[in-house]
Amino acid sequence: IDVFNIKIPLPPLNEQKEIISLINKANEEIDTLKEILEENIYLLKQKQTSLLSKIVTGQLEIKEP
């Protein structure tokens, strides 16, 4: 491609498609990991709330080491 008299090399079309495919696969994996992390954060916040509630109500006693 020649843009403003600057030559920009491009890989062959089949290689471009392969690159796009790899990027799309990586994006899918990232999205899956993001969902897993968000679920874990939610569960940890629930656990934190539960523990704090038990401490405040005296159902759980914290012992110093």
LOBAGU-726710 format. One record per atom (N, C-alpha, C, O): x, z, y. Coordinates in steps of 0.05 Angstrom, whole numbers, padded with zeros to 5 digits, always signed. Layout:
XZY ...
This chain:
+00017+00000-00024 +00000+00000+00000 +00018+00000+00025 +00039+00013+00025 +00010-00015+00045 +00025-00016+00070 +00007-00005+00092 -00012-00018+00100 +00013+00019+00102 -00002+00031+00123 +00015+00033+00148 +00036+00047+00147 +00007+00020+00169 +00023+00020+00194 +00052+00013+00189 +00070+00025+00200 +00056-00007+00172 +00083-00016+00165 +00100+00004+00150 +00124+00002+00148 +00086+00024+00138 +00100+00043+00121 +00091+00038+00093 +00067+00039+00086 +00110+00032+00076 +00103+00026+00048 +00100+00052+00033 +00117+00070+00033 +00077+00055+00019 +00071+00078+00003 +00069+00069-00026 +00050+00055-00033 +00087+00078-00043 +00085+00070-00071 +00062+00084-00085 +00057+00108-00081 +00049+00070-00102 +00027+00081-00118 +00033+00076-00148 +00043+00055-00155 +00027+00096-00165 +00031+00091-00193 +00009+00072-00203 -00011+00067-00189 +00013+00060-00226 -00007+00042-00237 -00034+00056-00240 -00035+00080-00243 -00055+00040-00240 -00082+00051-00241 -00087+00069-00265 -00099+00090-00262 -00077+00061-00289 -00081+00078-00312 -00067+00105-00309 -00077+00125-00319 -00044+00105-00296 -00029+00130-00291 -00044+00147-00270 -00045+00172-00273 -00056+00134-00251 -00072+00149-00231 -00096+00162-00244 -00102+00185-00239 -00109+00148-00263 -00132+00159-00277 -00123+00183-00295 -00137+00202-00297 -00100+00181-00307 -00089+00202-00324 -00083+00227-00306 -00089+00249-00315 -00072+00223-00283 -00066+00245-00265 -00092+00259-00256 -00094+00283-00256 -00112+00243-00250 -00138+00254-00242 -00150+00270-00265 -00161+00292-00260 -00148+00260-00289 -00158+00273-00312 -00145+00301-00316 -00158+00321-00322 -00118+00301-00313 -00103+00326-00316 -00111+00346-00294 -00114+00370-00299 -00115+00336-00270 -00123+00354-00248 -00151+00365-00253 -00156+00389-00248 -00169+00348-00262 -00196+00358-00268 -00196+00379-00290 -00211+00398-00289 -00180+00375-00311 -00178+00394-00332 -00167+00421-00322 -00177+00442-00329 -00146+00419-00305 -00135+00444-00294 -00156+00458-00276 -00157+00483-00277 -00171+00443-00261 -00192+00455-00245 -00213+00469-00262 -00223+00491-00255 -00221+00457-00284 -00240+00470-00302 -00229+00496-00313 -00243+00516-00315 -00203+00496-00321 -00191+00520-00331 -00190+00542-00309 -00195+00565-00315 -00184+00534-00285 -00183+00553-00263 -00211+00565-00258 -00214+00589-00254 -00232+00548-00259 -00259+00557-00255 -00267+00577-00277 -00280+00597-00271 -00259+00572-00302 -00265+00590-00324 -00251+00617-00320 -00263+00638-00323 -00226+00616-00312 -00211+00641-00307 -00223+00656-00284 -00224+00681-00285 -00232+00642-00263 -00245+00655-00240 -00270+00670-00249 -00275+00692-00241 -00286+00657-00266 -00311+00669-00276 -00304+00694-00292 -00318+00715-00289 -00284+00693-00309 -00276+00716-00325 -00267+00739-00307 -00274+00762-00311 -00250+00733-00287 -00241+00753-00268 -00264+00766-00253 -00265+00790-00249 -00283+00749-00243 -00305+00760-00228 -00322+00779-00246 -00331+00799-00236 -00326+00772-00271 -00341+00789-00290 -00326+00815-00294 -00338+00836-00295 -00300+00813-00298 -00284+00838-00302 -00285+00856-00277 -00287+00880-00280 -00283+00844-00254 -00285+00860-00229 -00312+00874-00228 -00313+00898-00221 -00333+00860-00234 -00360+00871-00234 -00362+00895-00254 -00372+00916-00247 -00351+00891-00278 -00352+00912-00298 -00335+00936-00289 -00344+00959-00294 -00312+00932-00278 -00295+00954-00268 -00309+00969-00245 -00307+00994-00244 -00323+00955-00228 -00337+00969-00206 -00360+00986-00218 -00365+01008-00208 -00373+00976-00238 -00394+00992-00251 -00383+01017-00264 -00394+01039-00261 -00360+01014-00277 -00347+01036-00290 -00338+01057-00269 -00341+01081-00273 -00327+01047-00247 -00319+01065-00225 -00343+01081-00215 -00341+01105-00211 -00365+01067-00210 -00389+01080-00199 -00398+01101-00219 -00406+01123-00211 -00398+01095-00245 -00407+01113-00265 -00389+01138-00266 -00399+01160-00268 -00363+01134-00265 -00344+01156-00266 -00347+01174-00242 -00347+01198-00244 -00350+01162-00218 -00353+01178-00194 -00379+01194-00195 -00380+01217-00186 -00400+01182-00205 -00425+01196-00208 -00423+01220-00227 -00433+01242-00221 -00409+01216-00249 -00405+01238-00268 -00388+01260-00256 -00393+01284-00262 -00368+01253-00240 -00351+01273-00228 -00367+01289-00207 -00366+01314-00207 -00383+01275-00191 -00398+01289-00170 -00420+01307-00182 -00425+01328-00171 -00432+01299-00203 -00453+01315-00216 -00443+01336-00235 -00458+01351-00246 -00417+01336-00238 -00404+01356-00256 -00405+01350-00285 -00399+01367-00302 -00413+01326-00292 -00414+01318-00320 -00386+01312-00331 -00382+01310-00355 -00368+01308-00313 -00340+01301-00321 -00321+01318-00304 -00323+01319-00280 -00303+01332-00318 -00284+01349-00303 -00257+01336-00303 -00247+01326-00324 -00245+01336-00280 -00218+01324-00277 -00198+01347-00279 -00199+01367-00264 -00179+01344-00298 -00158+01364-00302 -00132+01354-00291 -00125+01331-00296 -00118+01370-00276 -00092+01362-00265 -00071+01364-00287 -00073+01381-00304 -00051+01346-00287 -00031+01346-00307 -00012+01370-00305 +00006+01374-00321 
